[in-house]
Each structure stands twice: as structure tokens, then as C-alpha cells.
Amino acid sequence: MRAGLIFGEAFNGLRRNASMVISIVLVTFVSLTFVGAAILMQAQIGTMRDFWSGRAQVQVSMCVDGTREATCDQGAATQEQIAAVKARLEGAGLKPLISKYRFETPDQAYKNALELLGSDYKDILSPSQFGASFYVNLVNPENSAVIVEAFAGKKGVQSVQDQMQLLQPLFSALTVATYIAVGIAGLMLIAAVLLIATTIRLSAYARRKELRIMRLVGASNRFIQTPFILEGVFAALIGSLLAGVAVWAGVQFGVHGYLRSRVDFITTWVDMRDVAYVVPILIAIGVVLAAVSAGFAIRRWLRA
């Protein structure tokens, strides 16, 4: 009976302040949707980084005729220079850092270019335009600078390129987008907390006569405060659930239904397992913030 009375008071408060409750639901929904989007974006960045870290290589490109680099002043790389690079890759200093490496001849590079560009370029390109290259996979991709320093500026080596560096602008852009989403979510959460507190104060003021009577008959502060806290929690819970649905819809239809078929260079995306991890977090954030802000607001009002 006591629990029924408390829940009845809570639902009466929700009914009396329907417009404010809708505002809480909408603000909570928007703010937690941004929180969920930020968490999923960070998860996507981590997934992409892990995927490409295991596949990205350091490319050691040997000189070809006509190259202007100072290290290529003698023309195309000689067999001795190619052999020197290979020997250093297999040497005691670098071998522990390398998981494997692949050597590509100019003829192989020419065939790969035709497969990529199409047979129409067969009369335009020739094997002499391509140089030999070493593609090095590292045990730890963070050691790529060691490979770059080992071969940069060496005779016969045209360039040393860390392929992970090509992806850094993408990772940086996604990280900035994550920070923006977190910033917007933070502002919206502050607005939600203030709105919940204001709603609880208005609800308490509208029932001030009832609260005075309850105090006179000996009702405890906990009994008086609980319905107001439940009002804020219930409204925030609805907003949290809607945010969870929005996050699910974004991954299901936005990521898997649209982006996955149009962005070819990204092969790993966040999935429903990530959504299942994020949604409980959103619900917990919404419920805890609502309970704390509502409890603080009603306690201050009762002391006033």
C-alpha cells in the first residue's frame, strides 16, 4: 500500500506537469543520443586503428630512372643497393621488429598498376616507370619510425613511406568530431539537469499544501521526496530509452544500411555488440543524473 501510494503520487505529478515532462524527455533524448554517438565514434576509431595497424606497411621504394631525389643521382637502383636493403631488413638490428616483408619487382608493380587502373593504360605505362619496393609489416606498428630512419636518405632509396600516416588525417577528423559530440552532449546534459531540477521545484510548489499536511501528520522526508525523485527518473528513463533506440537505428540503418556499402576503404564497422554495450550506459547516465538532480532539488525546496 505504501509503495502504491508513492507511485500514485509520482504519476499524478507527471500528469500535472506533462509539458515539462515532455521537455525533460526531449532534452535527455537529444543529449544522450550525442553521448551514444560519441562513444560509438570512439569505438569506430579504435576498431579502424586496430584493423589498419595490423595491415599497414612501411614501403621502401627504390629509385627509378629520371627521379630527382638526391639519393637517386645514379639512376635506377642497382642490384647491389637492393641487396643492401634486403640484408639490412634481415639483419640483427631490424629483424626483431619485423613480422614479415615482401619484395615487389618493377614488373610486378607494373602488373598491379594495370589491374588497378585497367588495361587502357597498357600503352601509356611501362615497367621502366616503376621501381622495386619492399613492403614491411612490423610486429609493433609504433616502431615504424625506426624503419623510416634506417632507410631514409640511403643511396638507391627513393622514399620511405609509413602507410599509417596516410590514415592519420582521417583519425584526427573523427577524433575532432567525437570531441564536438561530447561537448554538445555535455551542454545538453547540463540543460537536462537544470530542467529536471526546475520541474521538481514547480511540482513541489504546486503541491505545497499537500506537503504541509503530510508533514503535519508525521510523514518522513524520504516518503515525501521519493515521488518527486521518481518523476524525474521516469521522464529521464523514457528519454534514455529513446536515445538507445536512436543509437540502434543509427548503426542499423546509417552505418550498415548506408555507409558500409559506400565507403570501401573501411572494412570494419561498429555493430550491434557495440550498441548492446552503449545503451545500458546511456540508461544508467540518464537515471543517475535524474535521481541526483531531482533529489537535490526537492531537498533544497523542503529546507526552504
Secondary structure, 3 states (H helix, E strand, C coil): CHHHHHHHHHHHHHHHCHHHHHHHHHHHHHHHHHHHHHHHHHHHHHHHHHHHHCCCCEEEEECCCCCCCHHHCCCCCCHHHHHHHHHHHCCCCCHHHEEEEEEECHHHHHHHHHHHHCHHHCCCCCHHHCCCEEEEEECCHHHHHHHHHHHCCCCCEEEEEEHHHHHHHHHHHHHHHHHHHHHHHHHHHHHHHHHHHHHHHHHHHHCHHHHHHHHHCCCCHHHHHHHHHHHHHHHHHHHHHHHHHHHHHHHHHHHHHHHHHHCCCCCCCCCHHHHHHHHHHHHHHHHHHHHHHHHHHHHHHHHC
